Amino acid sequence: MSGPDWAAAWAGAASLLGGWEIGVAVGATLLAGLLRGYAGFGTAILLAPVYSTLWGPRVGVPIMLLMELFVSAYLMPRAFGQANRRVIFSIGAAAALATPIGALVLLAADPLALRKAIGVCVLALGAAMMSGWRYHGARPIGLNLAVGTVSGLLKGATGMSGPPVILYLLSGPEAAAQHRANLILYFGLIGIVAVIPPLWGGLIGLPVLMMTALMLPLMLLSVPLGARLFHVVPVAWYRRCALAALAAAGLFALLG
């Protein structure tokens, strides 16, 4: 790449690092890593509204999606053997097919409207989790595909496939360790597909790659710590902290 191109890339990345914004980004990234390591989810749900508010959805969502790839590569090998692969593969296949369709929204939608929509989704998930509601029925293939399709559309449009999948997968009688493994495997599968549309659409340029390189070490530092806390911190404590973080992130996107 020529000198002027590199200079433009550095200028684009530097424009994302202004003042208080970088402090918010660092704090949110560390917290998201702890949540992901502990429960198997939390990266996109927390970072999508924060990054989208700080830098706009077309920059923030690709940064978050790239970080998801690295986190999944760290967590997936151990989770693969513990997860219910029959359920997760069917949900993941449907989500993978629907993700490119949802990505059309990311590429074409008004950034402010999309940011507000992300905030609403996060608050809705927090409210549903707080209410204690879960789906407690069977998991037939048709329902798995339906949940996966909705999740894929959300993943492509907002970077978050979590809300329907989390409520669906946490409903079963499995132990907490298998719930966590199911979510890790699902997010790992969908994460591979989710980066393709932004890359194809030209959203992943040098400024995005540079910001990812800055944020990723923080994530990779906090994810292992969160994984260790899974064996120490009671679920009730985690639940309170996670709900508070979701509420704060959703409000930040709506009011920021």
N, C-alpha and C positions, 0 to 999 in steps of 0.2 A: 504493500500500500504506500502511496506517495506521502510526502511530508504534510501537505495541506490536509489530506484526508485524516491522518492521525491527529493533527491539531484540531480538526473539527470534532473528531470523536472524543478527545480529551475535554474539549469545551462543552460538549453535550453531557458528558458524565459529570463534569464539575458543576454544571447548572442544577444537578439533582442533589448536591451536597450542601445546600445552603443552611446555615444557622441551626435553628432548633429542629428542623426536619430530620437531620441526620441522627440527632439524639433520640427522637421518636422511633425512627427506623431501627436503630440499634436495640433499643429496649424491646420493641415488638418482636424483633427477630430472635432475641434470646429467649423471650417468653414462649414464642411459638415452638422453638426447638425443645424446650422443656415439656410442653404439652404433647408434642408429637412423640418424643421418646417415652413418655409415661403411658399414654393412652393409645398410641397408634394413629392418632389424627390430631388436627389442630393447626397444621402449618398454613394451609390455604385459607381456612375459615378465619384465622386471625390476621394473616398478612394481606389477603386480597383487599379488605376494606382499608387497611392502613396504607399500604403501598399505593393503592389506587387514588387515595386522597392526597398523598404526598406528591405523586409523580404522574397521575392520570392512569386510567385503566390500560391504555395501550403500551405503557412502559412498565407499570407496576405488576400487571398480571404476567407478562413474559418473564420478568425477574423471578417472581415467585414460582412459576412453573419450572424454570431451570433448576432452582434450588431443590424443588421436590424430587427431581431425578436423583440428585446426589444423596439426599436423605434416604430415599427408598432403596438405593443400592446398598446402603449401610444396614438397613433394618430387615430387608426382605429375606436374605438367606436363612436366618433362624426362624422367621415367621412361616416360611413356606411349608414346613413339616407340621406345624401346629394348626394351620388354617383349614377350614372346610372348603376344600378346593372345588367341589361340585357346585356349591352355591356361588362362590366368588368368581369362578371362571364364567358362569352364565351371566352374572351381573356385569362383569368386566367386558365381556364380548359385546353386549348391547351398548354399554357406555362408550366403548371404543368406536362403534359405528355412528353413534349420535354426536360425538364430540366435534367432528368437523362441521356439522350443521350448526351447532351452537356457536362455533368460532366465527361464523358469518356475522353474528351480532356484535362480537368484539371488534371486528374489522370495520363495521358500518355504523354502529350506534353512536349517539351523542355521548361523549365521555362523561358529562355531568349526570345525565340521566342514568347511565350505566353504573356510575359510582353510587348513586342513591339506591339503585336496585340492589347492589351488593350489600349495602348497609341494612336494607330491609330484610334480605335473606338471612343475614347473620343474626339480627334481632329475633326473627321468627324462629330460627333454630334454638337460640337461647331460651326463648319463652316455652317452646315445646319440651326441651330438656328439663326446664324448671318445673313444668307441670307434672312431670313424671309419666306422661303418656308414651306408650310404646305399642307397636304392632305386635300382637301375640298370637297371630294365626299361623297357618302352615306356610311353607316356602316353596310353592310349586314353581315350575320352570317359567310359566307365563308371567307370574308376578315378579320373579327375579328379572326377567327381561324388561318388564315395565319400569321397575325401579332403576335398572341400569340405564334405560333410555333417558329418563328424566335427569338422572345424575350426569350423564354424558352431555346433554344439552346445557346444563348448568356449568359443567367444567369448561366447555368450549367458550361460553359467553362470558363467564365471570372468573374462571380459574378455580371455582369451588364446586366439587361434585359431592361434597360431604353431607349436606343436610338430609336428603332422603335416605342415603345409604346408612348413615349413622343411626337414625331412628329405626330403620328396618333391621339392621344387623344386631343392634344392642337389645333387640326384643327377645331373643332366644334364650334357652336355658343353659347355654354354654357357660363355662367358667370365664372369669375375667381375662385370663391369659389367652383363651381362644378368641374371645371378642377382639382383643388387641391384635392378635395375629391375623384375623379376618380383615380388619381394617388396613393393616399394614400391607397385606397382599393386594387388596383391591386398589389402594392408592398407588402402589407401585406399578400395577398393570396399566391403569388409566394415565398415569403420569408420563409414560413413554409415548403414548398417542397424543397427549395434549400439547406437546411442544411443537408438533409438526405444523398445524395451521398457522401459528404466529411466525414460525420460521419461513414458511412458504409465502406468507403475506408481507414479509419484509419488516416485521416488528422487532426481530431480534438482531439489532445492529451492534456496533462496538460500544456505544454508551450503555446499553442493556447488559452486555457481557462484562463490562468493567464494573458496573454496580453489583452484578451477581458475584463477581470475584471478591468484592469488598464485604458483602453480607454473608457469603457462604461460610467462611471460617467461623463466624459467630454461631451459625446454625449447627455446624458440625461439632462445635465445642459443647453446645447445650443439649443436643439430642442424646448423647451417651449418658449425660448426667440425669436427664429425665428417665432414661431406661433403668438406671440404678434406683431412682426414687420409686419406681413401680413396685419394688420389693420392700419398700420402707414406709412410704407415706400412705395413710389410709385413703380409700377411695372417696370417702365423704369429704375429706379435706380437698382432694383434687377437684371434686365436683364443684365445690364452692368457688375455688380459684378460677376454674375454667369458665364458669358461668359469668363471673365478674369480668373476666377478660373479653368474653364474647360481647357482653353488653357494652363495654367501653369501646371496642373496635367498631361495632355497629353504629353507635352514636357518633363516633369520630367521622365515619363515612357520611352520615346523614347531615351532620352539623358543620363539618369542617369546610 
